[in-house]
Amino acid sequence: MARVQFDDVVVATRYIGPIAANAWSRYDFDGDGKQGTGDVYRMLKLRAADPDDLRTDYNGDGKTSIMDALRMLLDILKE
């Protein structure tokens, strides 16, 4: 038997977009829901596969570079 569970339900007259869990969820590249070095590793793999993939633009400057991965790693280490 299949089961469907809903976490948040919104009724609106117009599209309001997805609800983000937190600011980090955008950069949860390994899908574990936590900040960690696995996210940096996956981000580097994504960038290597497609250097123009703006999901890997961590610092928000409109470009993807190794500095994005370094900034992400530093932010993780600060936690």
Backbone bond lengths (Angstrom), bond angles and torsions (degrees), N, CA, C in turn:
res aa  C-N    CA-C-N  psi(-1)  N-CA   C-N-CA  omega(-1)  CA-C   N-CA-C  phi
1 M - - - 1.438 - - 1.530 109.14 -
2 A 1.304 116.96 132.89 1.467 122.30 178.38 1.526 109.35 -87.55
3 R 1.323 115.15 149.22 1.460 120.10 -179.40 1.528 108.73 -135.57
4 V 1.312 116.65 135.69 1.457 122.30 178.98 1.517 108.05 -115.91
5 Q 1.329 116.14 131.20 1.452 120.80 176.99 1.523 108.65 -121.24
6 F 1.324 116.51 139.53 1.455 122.02 179.01 1.518 108.55 -113.35
7 D 1.324 115.43 133.97 1.454 120.77 178.97 1.526 110.56 -90.48
8 D 1.315 117.50 -48.00 1.457 123.27 179.87 1.525 108.96 -132.38
9 V 1.327 116.21 134.24 1.457 121.21 175.85 1.513 107.17 -125.02
10 V 1.341 116.35 130.38 1.460 121.86 -179.36 1.521 108.43 -127.03
11 V 1.329 116.16 133.83 1.459 121.34 174.89 1.523 106.63 -109.67
12 A 1.336 116.44 125.08 1.462 120.35 -177.35 1.523 109.71 -144.98
13 T 1.322 116.11 160.89 1.460 120.93 177.83 1.516 111.89 -90.31
14 R 1.354 116.96 -9.43 1.456 121.32 176.52 1.528 108.32 -145.91
15 Y 1.329 116.64 162.08 1.467 121.82 -179.22 1.522 109.87 -65.17
16 I 1.319 116.18 131.24 1.459 120.04 179.21 1.519 112.37 -114.45
17 G 1.317 117.46 -3.36 1.461 121.49 177.01 1.513 112.75 89.28
18 P 1.336 116.72 171.15 1.465 120.39 179.80 1.525 110.66 -72.77
19 I 1.310 115.28 154.66 1.454 121.39 176.44 1.520 107.68 -95.39
20 A 1.318 117.25 119.44 1.461 121.44 179.86 1.525 109.72 -80.49
21 A 1.318 117.20 137.85 1.456 121.62 179.48 1.526 110.79 -66.76
22 N 1.317 116.85 -45.33 1.463 122.70 177.64 1.521 108.15 -165.76
23 A 1.304 115.54 173.77 1.464 119.46 -177.63 1.529 111.35 -63.06
24 W 1.316 117.13 -33.64 1.462 120.20 -177.68 1.524 112.31 -69.96
25 S 1.335 118.26 -28.49 1.462 120.25 -173.49 1.526 112.55 -55.38
26 R 1.323 118.08 -26.20 1.465 121.08 177.52 1.528 111.17 -64.73
27 Y 1.323 117.06 -28.52 1.464 121.54 -176.83 1.520 112.74 -110.35
28 D 1.318 116.79 20.21 1.465 120.77 177.71 1.526 108.11 -84.61
29 F 1.335 115.66 75.57 1.461 121.64 -173.59 1.518 113.23 -72.24
30 D 1.330 118.17 -24.46 1.461 118.56 179.56 1.527 112.69 -96.06
31 G 1.336 117.25 -3.15 1.462 121.34 172.30 1.513 116.49 74.21
32 D 1.330 118.64 15.99 1.462 119.13 -178.51 1.530 113.26 -92.57
33 G 1.337 117.78 -3.63 1.460 121.31 178.36 1.514 114.75 80.33
34 K 1.315 117.55 5.56 1.465 121.76 -178.63 1.524 110.11 -128.82
35 Q 1.337 114.99 155.29 1.455 119.66 173.86 1.522 108.66 -78.20
36 G 1.313 117.08 135.53 1.450 118.99 178.46 1.515 112.68 -172.62
37 T 1.310 114.06 172.81 1.462 119.67 -178.68 1.529 111.95 -65.72
38 G 1.326 117.18 -22.72 1.464 120.19 175.73 1.521 111.56 -61.08
39 D 1.340 116.37 -34.66 1.463 120.53 177.15 1.519 111.15 -66.29
40 V 1.331 117.08 -39.53 1.466 120.98 178.28 1.525 109.56 -64.46
41 Y 1.324 116.42 -44.83 1.462 121.30 179.28 1.535 110.74 -59.05
42 R 1.332 116.61 -47.53 1.466 120.25 -179.61 1.526 111.34 -65.85
43 M 1.340 116.39 -36.91 1.453 120.04 178.16 1.532 110.45 -62.56
44 L 1.334 116.52 -42.52 1.465 120.03 178.23 1.531 111.61 -64.25
45 K 1.322 116.59 -37.44 1.472 120.05 177.21 1.528 110.91 -65.53
46 L 1.346 116.94 -41.87 1.463 120.50 177.19 1.521 110.53 -61.62
47 R 1.324 115.65 -44.36 1.464 120.30 -179.29 1.525 111.37 -63.76
48 A 1.331 117.07 -39.93 1.465 120.55 178.66 1.532 110.66 -64.98
49 A 1.316 116.70 -37.01 1.463 120.58 -179.70 1.528 111.67 -72.34
50 D 1.340 116.87 -34.94 1.465 120.80 -179.05 1.527 109.13 -149.68
51 P 1.324 118.33 93.59 1.468 121.72 -177.82 1.528 114.41 -59.52
52 D 1.327 117.92 -19.42 1.463 121.21 -179.49 1.531 112.97 -94.05
53 D 1.325 118.51 5.21 1.462 122.18 -179.93 1.530 108.80 -72.99
54 L 1.328 117.10 108.24 1.464 121.04 -174.83 1.529 113.17 -74.34
55 R 1.336 118.27 -4.56 1.473 118.60 172.97 1.522 110.62 -64.07
56 T 1.331 116.64 -22.40 1.462 120.29 -179.03 1.527 112.30 -92.01
57 D 1.326 117.89 10.04 1.468 122.39 177.65 1.531 108.53 -85.49
58 Y 1.305 116.97 78.97 1.462 122.80 -174.71 1.525 113.10 -68.64
59 N 1.323 117.49 -37.77 1.469 119.13 -176.65 1.524 113.07 -87.98
60 G 1.328 118.65 -0.83 1.455 122.60 172.79 1.516 116.47 72.31
61 D 1.330 117.59 24.12 1.465 119.61 -178.82 1.533 113.33 -91.23
62 G 1.336 117.41 3.30 1.463 120.74 179.06 1.516 114.36 85.60
63 K 1.333 117.59 1.26 1.466 122.34 179.18 1.524 107.90 -129.29
64 T 1.314 115.58 155.66 1.462 119.22 173.38 1.515 108.26 -109.00
65 S 1.330 115.32 130.71 1.459 120.36 179.26 1.520 109.15 -151.23
66 I 1.304 115.65 174.40 1.458 120.74 178.41 1.528 110.70 -64.09
67 M 1.333 116.99 -23.30 1.461 120.61 178.12 1.527 111.67 -62.70
68 D 1.339 117.40 -30.17 1.463 120.55 176.74 1.527 110.14 -62.26
69 A 1.324 116.46 -45.60 1.465 120.51 179.54 1.524 111.46 -66.33
70 L 1.316 117.19 -40.19 1.464 120.40 178.96 1.524 111.53 -65.25
71 R 1.326 117.50 -42.16 1.465 121.14 178.59 1.521 110.31 -63.32
72 M 1.346 116.11 -42.76 1.459 120.39 178.44 1.522 111.24 -61.64
73 L 1.323 116.34 -44.33 1.460 120.84 179.09 1.529 111.06 -62.53
74 L 1.316 117.22 -42.82 1.470 120.32 177.56 1.524 111.75 -62.46
75 D 1.324 117.05 -40.45 1.464 120.07 178.10 1.526 111.23 -64.19
76 I 1.317 116.82 -37.85 1.478 120.78 178.03 1.525 109.61 -66.02
77 L 1.307 116.84 -43.29 1.467 120.61 -178.08 1.533 112.03 -67.50
78 K 1.326 117.75 -26.73 1.468 121.28 178.00 1.524 111.66 -68.86
79 E 1.318 116.90 -29.25 1.481 121.73 -176.81 1.495 112.35 -63.51
